[in-house]
Amino acid sequence: MKHTTISTLLKHTKLALFATLTAAALAGCDSDMNDLQQFVAETKQKHQGRVDPLPPFFEYETVTYTETGLRDPFKPSQAAATTVVAASSGGPRPSDNRRREALEGFPLDSLKMVGILKQRTSSWALVQDKDGTIHRVQPGNYAGQNHGKITRISENEINLVELIPDGISGWIQRQAQLKLDTGE
């Protein structure tokens, strides 16, 4: 029985001590706040905000297109349609059924040629992507986001041919290189 009474007494003592300390701390917070109230009043006087009125609103005038016998302005003209068909029918095009390679997920300017690997009659270029992974490539592989096909590998550069959209449903070829990164 004595054990229960002592623990209860200790609990009540701790609670009384906590209440006394909390009351003392709050009493200190309630002291002179005149300087804070004066600062707030001065700040309110200095910064008087003003919002400009909204600009005048002009009512929208609707127009009905009633011309008959004229070309529909929302459909391409016959000459423009002929140009698009002519542009899309010939010239180089990226292959839609080709499986994309790992280096095609990176912009060409983020790739670095870091070396060459030779074995008997075969040679590969070593290309580092922006994540630091080294890839082994040879002519016929693809790199960069513009369908860049590797055409030639030399001791200090990789030559590619990229396919760039020409803006009118066609594609143009562009030469590009990855130079050997010497670390300088």
Backbone hydrogen bonds in HBPLUS format (Angstrom, degrees):
<---DONOR---> <-ACCEPTOR-->    atom                        ^
c    i                          cat <-CA-CA->   ^        H-A-AA   ^      H-
h    n   atom  resd res      DA  || num        DHA   H-A  angle D-A-AA Bond
n    s   type  num  typ     dist DA aas  dist angle  dist       angle   num
A0005-THR N   A0001-MET O   3.24 MM   4  6.52 158.1  2.29 152.0 157.8     1
A0006-ILE N   A0002-LYS O   3.02 MM   4  6.23 156.6  2.08 151.0 156.7     2
A0007-SER N   A0003-HIS O   3.10 MM   4  6.31 165.4  2.12 149.1 152.8     3
A0008-THR N   A0004-THR O   3.04 MM   4  6.14 155.4  2.11 144.1 151.1     4
A0009-LEU N   A0005-THR O   2.94 MM   4  6.06 155.0  2.01 142.9 150.0     5
A0010-LEU N   A0006-ILE O   2.87 MM   4  6.14 155.5  1.93 150.0 156.6     6
A0011-LYS N   A0007-SER O   3.01 MM   4  6.21 156.0  2.07 143.7 149.7     7
A0012-HIS N   A0008-THR O   3.04 MM   4  6.29 161.5  2.07 151.0 155.2     8
A0013-THR N   A0009-LEU O   2.95 MM   4  6.13 151.8  2.03 146.0 154.2     9
A0014-LYS N   A0010-LEU O   2.93 MM   4  6.17 163.2  1.96 152.8 156.5    10
A0015-LEU N   A0011-LYS O   3.01 MM   4  6.19 160.0  2.05 148.3 154.0    11
A0016-ALA N   A0012-HIS O   2.95 MM   4  6.09 155.2  2.01 144.2 150.7    12
A0017-LEU N   A0013-THR O   2.93 MM   4  6.13 157.7  1.98 149.6 155.7    13
A0018-PHE N   A0014-LYS O   2.92 MM   4  6.12 160.5  1.96 150.1 155.2    14
A0019-ALA N   A0015-LEU O   3.01 MM   4  6.18 159.8  2.05 146.6 151.8    15
A0020-THR N   A0016-ALA O   3.02 MM   4  6.19 155.0  2.08 145.8 152.3    16
A0021-LEU N   A0017-LEU O   3.01 MM   4  6.26 163.3  2.04 152.9 156.8    17
A0022-THR N   A0018-PHE O   2.99 MM   4  6.12 158.7  2.03 149.3 155.4    18
A0023-ALA N   A0019-ALA O   3.04 MM   4  6.15 159.2  2.08 144.7 150.2    19
A0024-ALA N   A0020-THR O   3.05 MM   4  6.26 153.5  2.12 145.4 152.6    20
A0025-ALA N   A0021-LEU O   2.99 MM   4  6.20 155.3  2.05 146.3 152.7    21
A0026-LEU N   A0022-THR O   2.99 MM   4  6.19 160.5  2.03 150.5 155.7    22
A0027-ALA N   A0023-ALA O   2.99 MM   4  6.10 143.8  2.12 140.7 150.4    23
A0028-GLY N   A0024-ALA O   3.24 MM   4  6.50 143.5  2.38 140.0 148.0    24
A0029-CYS N   A0026-LEU O   3.21 MM   3  5.10 129.1  2.49  91.8 104.8    25
A0037-GLN N   A0033-MET O   3.05 MM   4  6.32 163.6  2.08 155.3 160.0    26
A0038-GLN N   A0034-ASN O   2.88 MM   4  6.03 153.6  1.95 149.1 156.5    27
A0039-PHE N   A0035-ASP O   3.04 MM   4  6.20 155.4  2.10 140.3 146.5    28
A0040-VAL N   A0036-LEU O   3.05 MM   4  6.30 161.8  2.08 151.9 156.0    29
A0041-ALA N   A0037-GLN O   3.08 MM   4  6.25 158.5  2.13 144.3 150.0    30
A0042-GLU N   A0038-GLN O   2.99 MM   4  6.23 160.7  2.03 152.7 157.4    31
A0043-THR N   A0039-PHE O   2.98 MM   4  6.14 160.0  2.02 150.0 155.7    32
A0044-LYS N   A0040-VAL O   3.02 MM   4  6.20 155.5  2.09 147.2 153.5    33
A0045-GLN N   A0041-ALA O   3.14 MM   4  6.40 148.2  2.25 143.0 151.0    34
A0046-LYS N   A0042-GLU O   3.04 MM   4  6.28 154.4  2.10 150.5 157.0    35
A0047-HIS N   A0043-THR O   3.18 MM   4  6.25 161.1  2.22 151.7 155.3    36
A0075-LYS N   A0072-ASP O   3.24 MM   3  5.71 170.4  2.25 120.3 121.0    37
A0081-ALA N   A0077-SER O   3.06 MM   4  6.32 158.5  2.11 151.7 157.7    38
A0082-THR N   A0078-GLN O   3.04 MM   4  6.24 152.2  2.12 144.9 151.9    39
A0083-THR N   A0079-ALA O   3.07 MM   4  6.33 154.0  2.14 145.2 151.7    40
A0084-VAL N   A0080-ALA O   3.07 MM   4  6.32 159.3  2.12 150.4 155.0    41
A0085-VAL N   A0081-ALA O   3.10 MM   4  6.30 160.4  2.14 146.8 151.7    42
A0086-ALA N   A0082-THR O   2.96 MM   4  6.13 160.1  2.00 148.3 154.0    43
A0087-ALA N   A0083-THR O   2.89 MM   4  6.04 156.2  1.94 148.2 155.0    44
A0088-SER N   A0084-VAL O   2.98 MM   4  6.08 151.5  2.07 145.1 152.5    45
A0089-SER N   A0085-VAL O   3.12 MM   4  6.07 125.9  2.42 140.1 151.8    46
A0104-GLU N   A0101-GLU O   3.12 MM   3  5.59 157.2  2.18 113.7 120.9    47
A0105-GLY N   A0102-ALA O   3.35 MM   3  6.05 166.8  2.37 117.9 120.5    48
A0106-PHE N   A0103-LEU O   3.45 MM   3  5.77 167.7  2.47 109.8 111.2    49
A0144-GLY N   A0103-LEU O   3.03 MM  41  6.03 156.5  2.08 125.6 122.5    50
A0110-SER N   A0107-PRO O   3.01 MM   3  5.52 159.9  2.05 114.8 121.4    51
A0111-LEU N   A0108-LEU O   3.18 MM   3  5.47 165.8  2.20 111.6 115.8    52
A0112-LYS N   A0128-GLN O   3.02 MM  16  5.18 153.6  2.09 144.2 152.2    53
A0128-GLN N   A0112-LYS O   2.74 MM  16  5.18 160.2  1.78 154.9 159.6    54
A0181-ASP N   A0113-MET O   2.71 MM  68  5.72 173.3  1.71 168.5 166.7    55
A0114-VAL N   A0126-LEU O   2.78 MM  12  5.58 163.8  1.81 153.8 159.4    56
A0126-LEU N   A0115-GLY O   2.84 MM  11  5.03 168.2  1.85 139.3 136.9    57
A0117-LEU N   A0124-TRP O   2.75 MM   7  5.07 163.7  1.77 156.6 158.7    58
A0124-TRP N   A0117-LEU O   2.72 MM   7  5.07 158.0  1.77 151.2 159.1    59
A0119-GLN N   A0122-SER O   2.85 MM   3  5.35 168.3  1.86 157.8 158.9    60
A0122-SER N   A0119-GLN O   2.94 MM   3  5.35 152.0  2.02 144.9 139.3    61
A0125-ALA N   A0137-VAL O   2.81 MM  12  5.31 158.1  1.86 153.6 158.6    62
A0137-VAL N   A0125-ALA O   2.93 MM  12  5.31 165.3  1.95 154.6 159.5    63
A0127-VAL N   A0135-HIS O   2.82 MM   8  5.10 166.2  1.84 152.3 156.8    64
A0135-HIS N   A0127-VAL O   2.66 MM   8  5.10 162.6  1.69 150.4 156.6    65
A0129-ASP N   A0133-THR O   2.99 MM   4  5.60 158.4  2.03 155.4 159.5    66
A0132-GLY N   A0129-ASP O   2.98 MM   3  5.43 163.2  2.01 115.7 121.1    67
A0141-ASN N   A0138-GLN O   3.04 MM   3  5.91 162.9  2.07 153.1 155.8    68
A0140-GLY N   A0150-ILE O   2.83 MM  10  5.40 157.8  1.88 143.3 148.3    69
A0150-ILE N   A0141-ASN O   2.79 MM   9  5.55 176.7  1.80 169.7 170.6    70
A0143-ALA N   A0148-GLY O   2.76 MM   5  5.19 151.8  1.84 145.2 155.1    71
A0163-LEU N   A0146-ASN O   2.94 MM  17  5.70 156.5  2.00 161.7 165.9    72
A0149-LYS N   A0161-VAL O   2.96 MM  12  5.33 163.9  1.98 141.5 138.4    73
A0161-VAL N   A0149-LYS O   2.94 MM  12  5.33 146.7  2.05 138.6 148.4    74
A0151-THR N   A0159-ASN O   2.82 MM   8  5.65 159.5  1.86 141.5 148.6    75
A0159-ASN N   A0152-ARG O   2.84 MM   7  5.15 170.7  1.85 156.7 159.7    76
A0154-SER N   A0157-GLU O   2.92 MM   3  5.41 174.7  1.92 173.4 172.8    77
A0180-LEU N   A0156-ASN O   2.87 MM  24  4.82 150.2  1.96 137.8 130.7    78
A0158-ILE N   A0178-LEU O   2.84 MM  20  5.03 147.1  1.95 136.6 147.6    79
A0178-LEU N   A0158-ILE O   2.89 MM  20  5.03 148.1  1.99 140.4 150.1    80
A0160-LEU N   A0176-ALA O   2.83 MM  16  5.11 162.7  1.85 153.7 151.4    81
A0176-ALA N   A0160-LEU O   3.02 MM  16  5.11 156.5  2.08 140.7 139.2    82
A0162-GLU N   A0174-ARG O   2.76 MM  12  5.10 170.4  1.77 159.3 157.6    83
A0174-ARG N   A0162-GLU O   2.87 MM  12  5.10 148.1  1.97 142.8 148.9    84
A0164-ILE N   A0172-ILE O   2.85 MM   8  5.33 168.3  1.86 160.4 162.0    85
A0172-ILE N   A0164-ILE O   2.84 MM   8  5.33 158.5  1.89 151.4 158.1    86
A0166-ASP N   A0170-GLY O   2.98 MM   4  5.42 165.3  2.01 125.0 127.2    87
